[in-house]
Amino acid sequence: MAAGFGSIRHKAWQTLSSIKTGVVLLILVVIVSALGTIVLQRPVTEADELQRAYSPQMLRIFDALGLTDVFHSWWFVALLVLVSLSIVAASVDRFPNAWRFFARPYKYPDESFRKTLRSQVQVAVPDQETGLRAFERALERIGFSSQRVERDGRSSIFSERHRISVMAVYIVHASLLLIFLGGIIDAMWGWRGFMSLNQGQQSNQIEMHDGAHRALPFAIRCDSAGQERYADGTPKKWWSKLAVVRDGQDVERKEIVVNDPLVYKGVRFYQASYGTTDKVDQLLLTAMPADGQGQARELTLEPNQAETLDADTTVQLAEFIPDYVVRDGQVYTRSKDVQNPAVRLVVASKKSGKQLNYWIPAIEGIADNAASPYRFDPKDLKMGYFTGLEVSHEPGQWGVWAGAVLMGIGLTLVFYISHVRIWAVPVQDAAGRPALWVGGIANRNRDAFEAHFEELRGKLSEELKEQRKLRFEAKDREPEELLAIAAK
């Protein structure tokens, strides 16, 4: 039984740490994430828009499967956990060998290793030390540093560049783990909701996609909002001037637009929508005495605010109906769309205390327009507006952004930085004469390395020719001069 369990555990570990498993899981994450951008998501999408986009049956299926809130669904979290475990298992399984390769570089190549290298050459040299010095100078000329290696009383040269690229894949692994960790944290402890504010209104209540409400420890006030349009009249951008209110004090203000949110205490407020309400903001009209004696006055009325017409008379905007209908002697609101508007003004007399209902337009049997001392002619109507804010708390975003930066570093190392190793070992040719074996390898971008290797080979030949020239001229030089040349 124990042996069987051990075999199952071993197979499970091999499957989890397999590169194929990791690739398949990553592809699934990408597909599901793409699905989350194709299917309309709550609460970003309003309920009415969801109902217009999908049939009731399809919407119920999407909700049951979590497709309308993919990134907070339990199965998406499970998928992120599974792919994270696969990355950890693959790293644990392969990291020891990679670390040994990184921490203890192979500085002296044995004969069997030298035979396997694609880039190698054997160069005749006058003697071992002359060849090694010429090779050190050739390396320096192409920008490489060199290191003397002593083994069994024999000297050789080792040079390398960008050893860190050996660990680049683990930097990419770490970046993926950070991104997935951020996604898991957001899915479990993050939330998204919606807030709608009229001008001057403040609230701390967030409406969640399931109809529940969440209270913030502070309030948001909309001081103003609006939109800019293109020349053809289509909306260009929406904006809102918001204030954060805490303990009765404004602690922060910002004008937000799309993709430039207000962020306070880890909560983000995005500009999501803008529109008019069914409430009137201002009514512009002209008031003229009913007897025709006097001049007309331009008035701007706001809801429930009285305006003095003369020493005895005031007028007040008492009621606005965007789409009215008369039924059984009463005025009703048929819809919230401004299609057939009606306004009720209250004209009051201070002396008599009487109040008259003045309707625009005049509604027969209901309006007191004929008894009013003034006649009113509407000029303009300014509706109230609201700003729609998408509100989100995403505590895992630090992991996502850190992972994205780390992935950029890792991918740069993986695709653009090569680990280059070059060796030079004194040997003897077939005739027993001294020679220098030179070889090298790069873990990627081998064509570029071949060009560097050929350049190194040329520099080495130049250095050896210079050595031969010096040796030839040395016959006619004084000992002191030879010592100076040798010192150089």
C-alpha positions, 0 to 999 in steps of 0.5 A: 500500500505504501509503495503504491501511494509513493508511486502515485505521489511520484507520478503526480509530482512528475505531472505537476512539474512537467513543462507540458502541464505548465504550458497547458495551464497557462493557455487555459488562464489566457483563454479564460481571461480572454473570455472575461473580456468578451462576456459582459462583466458585472458590475462594470456593465449595467443590469439593463445592458446585460438584459439587452445583450443576452436572453434571460436563459443565457444570462442565468447560465452565465451567472450560474457558471460565473462567466459574468464575473470571471475574475472573482469566480471560485474556479478561476481562483482554483485555476490560478492556484493550480498553475502557480503550484505547477510553476513552483513544482517545475522550479523546485525540480530544476532549480538545483541543477541551474544553481550549480551551473550558476554558482560553480561555472565550468572553467576548465573544459576536459577533452571530451567536452572540447570535442563537442563544441561547435565553435573551436579552433586550434592555433599554433603558438611559440610556447604556452605562456606566449599563447595565453598572453596573446589570447588575454590581449585578444579578449580585452580587445573585443571587450571580454575580461579573462581569468587564469585557471590553474589545474594540475599544474597547467594554466588555461584561460576562462572568460564569460559574460552575462551569467545571470541569463542562466537564471532568467527563466526563474525570474520569469517564473517569479513574475508569473507567481506574483501576477497570479498571487495578485489575481488570487488576492483580488478574487478573494478579498477584492470587490467591484461596485457602482455608485451614482451621484447627482451634483452636490450629492454625497454618499458612502454606499456602494451597490454591488453586482448582486444587489447588496450594498457596501458602506465605505468609511468615508463619503464621496461628493460630486461637485460637478460633472459634464462631458465634452463632445466632438464636432459631430456631437458624439461624446468625447469624454466625461469628467467629474469633480469629486471630493473625499469627505471624512468626518465632515471634512474634505480630505481630497479633491480630484477631477477624474476622467476615463482611465484617470481615477481617484484613488483613496485608501486603496479604493479606486473611483473610475468615471464610468458613465454620465447622463441627465436625470429626470429632475430639473436643475434650472428653469429659465422663463419670462414673467409678464404681469397679466394686466399688461402693465409693466415690463417682462422679467427674466427669471431663473428658477431652481427647485423649491426656491422662491423668487420675488416678483413684486412686493406681494407676489412670489413664484416657486418651482414646485414640481417637474414632470418629464413625461406627464399624462392626465388621468381622472383629474390627476397629473401622473408621470408616465416615464422618466424620459423628457418627452412631454414635460410639464412644470407646476409653479406656485404663485403666492400672495403675501397679503392674502396668503393664497397660493395658485398652481400655475401649470406650463403647459396649462392643464384644463381643470387643474391649472389656476393660470387664469387667476394668476397675476403673472403670465409665464413663458418658458425659455430654457430647461436645464436638467440635472445630471448624474455621474456614474462611478465604478468603484473597486478595491483591488489589494492584489494590484501591487503583486500584478504590477510588480510581476509585470515589471519583473517579467519585463526584466526576465524576458529581456534577459531571456531573449536579448542577453546570452550567456557566453563562455570562452576557453583557451587551453594549451595543447600539442598538435599532431606533430607534438608542437605547442598549440592553443585550443580556443573554444566557446559557446552561447546559450542562445543567439548563436549566430551573433556569437559566431561573429564574435568568435571569428572576431576573437580568432582574428584578434588572436592571430594579430596578437601572435603575429605581433609576438613573432615580429617582436621576437624577430626584432629582438635579436638586434635589441639590447637586454634593457629594451627587451625587458621594457617591451616584455613589461608592456 
